[in-house]
């Protein structure tokens, strides 16, 4: 009788705890930090990793794409990405760096006033002209990753930094 009680109560409880621990590990993995200290999101079905870096002062967002080791850029289709939170979104356009091959891009950039302030805590990213799989993630490190990188934002200045732009569904 004791063995039956053990097998019907303790074993299922142990399995449930093991599954919960496994799910917690997956949540931890999604808060990985990229080379700029920002959040990393899988893009193009995991073929590359997108590091989402945001500037709370200007509302700029930049996505750099990296290989699995996070040491080398990984150019992907130059079609823009969509980034957002809730019903607000912005098209993050391709801005190839010198080493990107034609039709490929490893840097995407845009600015929206609704991104200012650094208050977004969760959001989503969709690559490939908005046709890819939507990846939800916690914007845990995006804002802090963008603060110390002033040179990165200055470099993008020629691409319209500071102008009021609104992506699909964006609001002033």
C-alpha positions as CSV (number, residue, x, y, z in Angstrom):
1,X,0.0,0.0,0.0
2,X,2.8,2.4,0.9
3,X,4.5,1.7,-2.4
4,X,1.3,2.4,-4.3
5,X,0.9,5.7,-2.5
6,X,4.5,6.5,-3.3
7,X,4.2,5.8,-7.0
8,X,0.9,7.6,-7.5
9,X,1.8,10.8,-5.6
10,X,5.5,11.3,-5.2
11,X,6.7,10.3,-8.7
12,X,4.2,12.6,-10.6
13,X,5.1,15.4,-8.2
14,X,8.8,14.9,-9.0
15,X,8.2,14.9,-12.7
16,X,6.2,18.1,-12.5
17,X,9.0,19.8,-10.6
18,X,11.5,18.6,-13.2
19,X,9.4,20.0,-16.0
20,X,9.0,23.3,-14.2
21,X,12.8,23.5,-13.8
22,X,13.3,22.8,-17.5
23,X,10.9,25.6,-18.5
24,X,12.7,28.0,-16.1
25,X,16.0,27.2,-17.9
26,X,14.4,28.1,-21.2
27,X,13.3,31.5,-19.9
28,X,16.8,32.1,-18.6
29,X,18.2,31.3,-22.1
30,X,16.1,34.0,-23.7
31,X,17.7,36.7,-21.5
32,X,21.2,36.0,-23.0
33,X,23.3,39.1,-23.6
34,X,24.9,39.9,-26.9
35,X,28.3,41.6,-27.6
36,X,26.7,45.0,-26.8
37,X,25.2,43.8,-23.6
38,X,21.6,43.7,-25.0
39,X,19.0,41.0,-25.4
40,X,19.4,38.3,-28.0
41,X,16.5,37.0,-30.1
42,X,16.7,34.1,-32.6
43,X,16.0,35.2,-36.2
44,X,15.5,33.4,-39.5
45,X,14.4,30.2,-37.7
46,X,17.5,30.3,-35.5
47,X,20.0,30.7,-38.3
48,X,21.2,33.8,-36.7
49,X,20.8,35.8,-33.5
50,X,19.5,39.3,-33.4
51,X,20.8,41.6,-30.7
52,X,18.2,44.3,-29.9
53,X,19.9,47.5,-28.7
54,X,17.7,50.6,-27.9
55,X,18.5,54.2,-27.0
56,X,16.0,55.4,-24.3
57,X,16.9,59.1,-24.9
58,X,16.2,59.2,-28.7
59,X,13.9,56.2,-29.3
60,X,16.4,54.5,-31.6
61,X,16.4,50.8,-32.1
62,X,19.2,48.8,-33.7
63,X,19.3,45.1,-34.4
64,X,22.7,43.5,-35.1
65,X,22.7,39.9,-36.4
66,X,25.3,37.5,-35.1
67,X,26.4,33.9,-35.7
68,X,25.8,31.2,-33.0
69,X,29.1,32.1,-31.2
70,X,28.1,35.7,-30.9
71,X,31.6,36.7,-32.1
72,X,31.0,37.4,-35.8
73,X,28.3,39.2,-37.6
74,X,25.9,37.0,-39.5
75,X,24.3,38.8,-42.5
76,X,20.8,37.7,-43.2
77,X,18.2,38.8,-45.8
78,X,18.3,42.6,-46.2
79,X,14.5,42.8,-45.9
80,X,13.7,44.9,-42.8
81,X,12.4,43.7,-39.5
82,X,9.4,44.6,-37.4
83,X,9.9,45.4,-33.7
84,X,7.2,46.3,-31.3
85,X,5.4,46.0,-28.0
86,X,1.6,45.4,-27.7
87,X,0.0,47.1,-30.7
88,X,2.9,49.6,-31.3
89,X,5.4,48.6,-34.0
90,X,8.1,50.0,-36.1
91,X,9.8,48.7,-39.3
92,X,13.5,48.4,-38.6
93,X,15.2,49.0,-42.0
94,X,18.3,47.4,-43.2
95,X,21.5,49.4,-43.0
96,X,24.3,47.1,-44.3
97,X,27.8,47.5,-42.9
98,X,30.8,47.5,-45.2
99,X,31.5,43.7,-44.9
100,X,27.9,42.7,-45.8
101,X,27.4,41.1,-49.2
102,X,24.8,42.5,-51.6
103,X,21.3,41.5,-50.6
104,X,22.4,40.6,-47.1
105,X,22.6,42.8,-44.0
106,X,23.8,42.4,-40.4
107,X,22.5,45.8,-39.0
108,X,19.0,47.1,-39.0
109,X,18.0,50.5,-37.6
110,X,15.1,52.9,-37.0
111,X,13.7,55.5,-34.6
112,X,10.2,56.1,-33.2
113,X,9.1,58.6,-30.5
114,X,7.0,56.0,-28.7
115,X,10.3,54.1,-28.0
116,X,11.7,57.0,-26.0
117,X,12.0,56.7,-22.2
118,X,13.1,53.1,-21.8
119,X,9.9,51.9,-20.2
120,X,9.2,48.9,-22.5
121,X,9.7,45.7,-20.6
122,X,8.5,43.1,-23.1
123,X,8.2,43.1,-26.9
124,X,8.6,41.2,-30.0
125,X,10.8,41.0,-33.1
126,X,9.9,39.6,-36.6
127,X,12.5,39.5,-39.3
128,X,12.4,39.1,-43.1
129,X,10.2,42.0,-44.0
130,X,7.8,41.1,-41.3
131,X,7.2,37.7,-42.9
132,X,9.3,35.7,-40.4
133,X,8.2,34.1,-37.1
134,X,7.4,36.6,-34.4
135,X,9.7,36.1,-31.4
136,X,8.4,37.5,-28.1
137,X,11.1,38.4,-25.5
138,X,11.7,40.4,-22.4
139,X,13.5,43.7,-23.1
140,X,15.5,43.1,-20.0
141,X,18.9,44.5,-21.2
142,X,18.0,46.4,-24.4
143,X,17.9,49.8,-22.7
144,X,21.0,49.3,-20.6
145,X,22.9,47.8,-23.5
146,X,22.2,51.0,-25.6
147,X,23.2,53.6,-23.0
148,X,27.0,53.3,-23.1
149,X,27.2,53.1,-26.9
150,X,27.1,56.7,-27.9
151,X,29.5,56.1,-30.9
152,X,27.1,53.5,-32.3
153,X,24.2,56.0,-32.3
154,X,26.3,58.8,-33.8
155,X,27.4,56.5,-36.6
156,X,23.7,56.0,-37.5
157,X,23.0,59.8,-37.5
158,X,23.1,60.0,-41.3
159,X,20.2,57.6,-41.5
160,X,17.7,60.0,-40.0
161,X,18.3,59.7,-36.2
162,X,16.0,62.0,-34.3
163,X,13.4,62.4,-37.1
164,X,9.9,61.4,-36.1
165,X,9.1,58.2,-37.9
166,X,6.4,55.7,-37.4
167,X,6.3,52.1,-38.5
168,X,3.2,50.1,-39.2
169,X,0.8,50.6,-36.3
170,X,3.2,53.2,-34.8
171,X,1.9,56.2,-32.9
172,X,3.4,59.6,-32.2
